Amino acid sequence: QVQLVESGGGSVQPGGSLRLSCVASGFTFRSAAMKWYRQAPGKERELVASIFSSGDSTNADSVKGRFTISRDNAKNTVYLQMNTLKPEDAAVYYCCAFVPTSLRDTYRNYWGQGTQVTVSS
């Protein structure tokens, strides 16, 4: 029943912007930590940004100042606003939910299908 449906990927020029969306269902979204990962060809999957149930967020050093993660609990949606895109940002971007269980600091983990971001001229 849990689903993470991603959208917003596409092809942009260097310096351009793109907003990714991930619509969640099947769990209590407001209690979950939401994260964006990315994986480029030949590279390991990299954590890009996290946003917690409190609304606090963190970014990877590689995207600080350019990317912003946000959430809208009323819409069960997490976003990744990507500005000043660089060719090295090209990757498949994945939405991930960390859903708390009844055991403290124990989580269920769910992944979206991924959405392709291409940055080229």
Phi, psi and omega per residue, in radians:
Q1 nan -0.523 3.112
V2 -1.166 2.306 3.101
Q3 -2.425 2.458 2.978
L4 -2.197 1.908 -3.039
V5 -1.885 1.972 -3.052
E6 -1.706 2.643 3.068
S7 -2.722 2.952 3.058
G8 1.809 -0.138 3.097
G9 -1.198 2.815 -3.139
G10 2.950 -2.882 -3.110
S11 -1.945 2.247 3.120
V12 -2.350 2.822 3.070
Q13 -1.458 2.711 3.038
P14 -0.934 2.397 -3.075
G15 1.556 -0.168 -3.131
G16 -1.418 -3.129 -3.091
S17 -2.248 2.719 3.125
L18 -2.698 2.518 3.065
R19 -2.096 2.111 3.063
L20 -1.616 2.548 3.094
S21 -2.219 2.611 3.076
C22 -2.442 1.978 -3.141
V23 -1.707 2.172 -3.056
A24 -1.862 2.621 3.042
S25 -2.671 2.779 3.069
G26 1.633 0.061 3.073
F27 -2.699 2.982 -3.129
T28 -1.397 1.681 -2.987
F29 -1.038 -0.747 -3.026
R30 -1.090 -0.376 -3.130
S31 -1.569 -0.161 -3.006
A32 -1.620 2.534 2.880
A33 -1.445 2.351 -3.119
M34 -2.037 2.443 -3.071
K35 -2.407 2.653 2.972
W36 -1.972 2.256 2.996
Y37 -2.004 2.843 3.011
R38 -2.481 2.698 3.096
Q39 -2.484 2.083 3.075
A40 -1.666 2.733 3.123
P41 -0.963 2.288 3.118
G42 1.377 0.037 -3.127
K43 -2.095 2.769 3.064
E44 -1.332 2.763 3.095
R45 -1.132 2.371 -3.025
E46 -2.131 2.326 3.029
L47 -1.279 2.194 -3.095
V48 -1.699 -0.854 -3.069
A49 -2.793 2.688 3.107
S50 -2.341 2.542 2.978
I51 -2.369 2.345 -2.996
F52 -1.799 3.023 -3.088
S53 -1.086 -0.451 3.097
S54 -1.263 -0.290 -3.015
G55 1.695 -0.215 3.070
D56 -1.162 2.633 -3.081
S57 -2.456 2.792 3.058
T58 -2.377 2.686 3.118
N59 -2.248 2.625 2.971
A60 -1.176 2.627 -3.139
D61 -0.991 -0.604 -3.065
S62 -1.173 -0.315 -3.091
V63 -2.113 0.015 -3.135
K64 -1.023 2.346 -3.115
G65 1.505 -0.174 -3.114
R66 -2.079 -0.649 -3.092
F67 -1.887 2.582 3.076
T68 -2.372 2.184 3.034
I69 -1.670 2.469 3.116
S70 -2.589 2.934 3.128
R71 -2.494 2.639 3.052
D72 -2.210 1.736 -3.069
N73 -1.139 -0.510 3.108
A74 -1.154 -0.456 -3.137
K75 -1.853 0.047 -3.091
N76 0.894 0.772 -3.013
T77 -2.296 2.413 2.991
V78 -2.012 2.497 -3.089
Y79 -2.118 2.716 2.941
L80 -2.301 1.851 3.069
Q81 -1.502 2.108 -3.077
M82 -2.022 2.020 3.127
N83 -2.023 2.829 3.114
T84 0.838 0.906 -3.070
L85 -1.147 2.485 3.131
K86 -2.024 2.746 3.090
P87 -0.964 -0.595 3.141
E88 -1.240 -0.149 3.036
D89 -1.403 -0.204 -3.127
A90 -1.081 2.238 -3.078
A91 -3.090 3.006 2.872
V92 -1.537 2.198 -3.115
Y93 -1.788 2.315 -3.072
Y94 -2.072 2.369 3.001
C95 -1.597 2.395 -3.108
C96 -2.399 2.390 3.094
A97 -1.949 2.386 3.002
F98 -1.996 1.844 -2.982
V99 -1.791 2.130 -3.118
P100 -1.176 2.522 3.033
T101 -1.774 -3.058 3.100
S102 -1.239 -0.299 3.093
L103 -1.627 2.124 -3.051
R104 -0.984 2.361 3.137
D105 1.119 0.401 3.021
T106 -2.069 2.344 -2.979
Y107 -2.312 2.633 2.870
R108 -1.652 2.480 -3.018
N109 -2.082 2.239 -3.139
Y110 -2.266 2.521 -3.086
W111 -2.132 2.512 2.959
G112 -1.397 3.125 -3.053
Q113 -1.453 -0.272 -3.096
G114 1.642 2.570 3.072
T115 -2.371 2.367 -3.015
Q116 -1.429 2.292 3.008
V117 -2.072 2.165 3.108
T118 -2.048 2.349 3.126
V119 -2.191 1.881 -3.106
S120 -2.750 2.765 3.113
S121 -1.636 nan nan
